Structure formats: structure tokens, C-alpha cells
Amino acid sequence: MKNLTKQAIRAEVIRQLNEQPLNRISVRGICDELEINHNTFYYYYSDIYAVIQEGFAEDLKQVELTYRKTDSWEQAFIRAVQPIMQNKTATYHIYDSMRKEDLETYIFGIGSQIMKRFVAGICPDEAAKQEDRELIAHFYGCALTEILMRWLSGGMKQKPEDMIRRIGFLFDGSIEEALRRSAAEDSAGKRDHFRQTGEGI
């Protein structure tokens, strides 16, 4: 019963977001539609924003599960933006509200999580520095976030799967090359250290 009530509240918030701006949605309106009292709503959520944040968190969990089934960051990212595509109007209403940062945080969470897993799993034989792997993942996470935010602000006209696959095609091999450079630099640094100190001789 508890999960059903929470799901009903989240579904109603999304339904209303697809019909009107976020600032017009109220706890009273949600409760009236679901025929529940205010105490029931506040038992699960502190406010409407908490409902939205939990929805983002649940979607992020699904992204993680998706990535476990594929080695492709592109496929995982395409899956991750499906909720946005299925609720375009709701997404716009969140984007246009004072809580735009929640949406941006969610999108960055997607990009960051996917790229961390991808970078950690490729070129395992390359002795790249861990801090370089983290920097590369962070860079691509930020890039994907900015691209997707601009896509949102531009009206989501292009199909996200086309855009994401194109990015994957154009930058294919760039992460592997960056990891090879990191490993080569680290190896060269160790050789120089050995020459200067005589260690390992």
C-alpha cells in the first residue's frame, strides 16, 4: 500500500506537470485528485520538489541497471533520456522553473555515472593514472550535460539518439587515446626517475 501511494503521488505530479507549470502545482491539488489527505502526502514527501527529486533519483538507478547490460555508453545515455522524451512538457516546466538546477543535477548525474563506468572499464591493460581516468570521465560528463541542457533550451528538436550516436561516432577512440597518453607519460616519468636516482638498477 505504501509503495502504491507513493507511486500514485509521483504519477499525479508528472501528469500535472505535463499540463501546467510547476509553480501552479500544489499539495492540495495533488491530494484532491488522489482523494487523500494532506497528512498522507506529507508522510512521504516534504513538498512537490521532493517528489520530483525522488523521481530523478529513481531514474538514475535505472540508468545504472541499464549500463550493466551494455558496454555502450551511448545506449545507456539514450535509455537515460527516455523519461525526458516521454514527458517533454513536464521537463520544460521543470526547466523553466526556479528548480532548473534539479534537472541539471539529474542530467549531470546521468553523464557522470555513465562515463565513470565506461572509462573505468576500457583499456584495463593501460596503466593510466587513476586521477586521469577520473578527470576524463568528469570532462565527458560535463560535456554531455552541457549538450543536453542546450538541446533542452533549443526545444528538443533533434532526436536525442541521433545526437548521442553522432557524438559517439565523432569521438570514437578519443578516450582510449587519452588513457594511452596518460600511461605513456607515467611510464616515461618512472624511467626518468630511475635514471636520476639509480633506483631499480
Secondary structure as UniProt FT lines:
FT   HELIX           2..17
FT   TURN            18..19
FT   HELIX           22..24
FT   HELIX           27..34
FT   HELIX           38..44
FT   HELIX           48..68
FT   HELIX           73..80
FT   HELIX           82..86
FT   HELIX           88..95
FT   TURN            98..99
FT   HELIX           100..121
FT   TURN            124..125
FT   HELIX           130..153
FT   TURN            154..155
FT   HELIX           160..170
FT   TURN            171..173
FT   HELIX           174..197
FT   TURN            199..200
//
